[in-house]
């Protein structure tokens, strides 16, 4: 039986090939060409899985012939090449990689946010550029029955939750049947928009009037209380993949959070097939 890291690599390769324009491209450079995009996606997933720097990741993988065989690589790219690819690959491709990593969707989801620290290299970049924000606000959409993360939103600002919620929901309307959120997402326009797309809003009302108590009492409490599944997903990421982002600039930190969520999903699909 193959090791978990090889099964993780095999799964990553399959998912990465689903989201690139040329999935049949050779992983290794041929005739002076470059590495295949799907191979770079896989290597970055392994970097997050191993929790190492670019340099150390390349050193470790060079000693893992079985893992390289799963990708089809005869050699590992230089760590600077791997680093450059992280920025070269578009955010749309990273998001597609995340979507492909979701094995099962029930349509019943919850949304919530948490903070991830900006690690020391990022803090140095922030100080040099006079950018003082020390925490990345990350919002996740999680399927409450399968615990897969289906979408990620990151920001260095501190907008109200009810402004972020609609952005995340609009990207996933075709996959949602119900959406559970806490009072921070309370907004009539948001509820109306969800209902217009056939999605049941499970959002507690802030208490301003007696009628708000009645609205909350009629809510499906079992579905609403499954919001804690988002906290479980965040907790798993922070415990196993780190509670900080390492990228040096904000736009790469956003990519890193999407990749962390993808690796979390790939782990689940390998461990709980």
RAFEN-V241447 format. One line per field, one symbol per residue. ss: DSSP state (H for helix, E for strand, L for the rest). burial: + if it has 16 or more other ideal C-beta (glycine too) atoms within 10 Angstrom, else -. A space follows every 50 residues. Layout:
# RAFEN-V241447
ss=???
burial=???
This chain:
# RAFEN-V241447
ss=LLLHHHHHHHHHHHHHHHHLLLLLLLLLLLLLLLLLHHHHHHHHHHHHHH LLLHHHHHHHHHLLHHHHHHHLLLLLLLHHHHHHHHHHLLHHHHHHHHHH LLLLLLLEEEEEEEEEEELHHHHHHHHHLLLLLLEEEEEEEEELLLLLEE EEEEELLLLLHHHHHHHHHHLLHHHLLEEEELHHHLLHHHHHHHHHLLLE EEELLLLLLHHHHHHHHLLLHHHHHHHHHHHHHHHHHHHHHLLEELLLLH HHHHHHHHHHHHHHHHHHHHHLL
burial=----+++++++++-+++-++----+-++------+++++++++++++++- ---+--++--+--+--++-++-+--++-+-+++-++--+---++++++++ +++-+-++++++++-+-++--++-++---------+++++++++-+++++ ++++++----++-++--++--+--++-+++++-++++--++-++----++ +++++----------+--+---++-++-++--++--+---++-+++++-+ -+++++++++++++++++++---
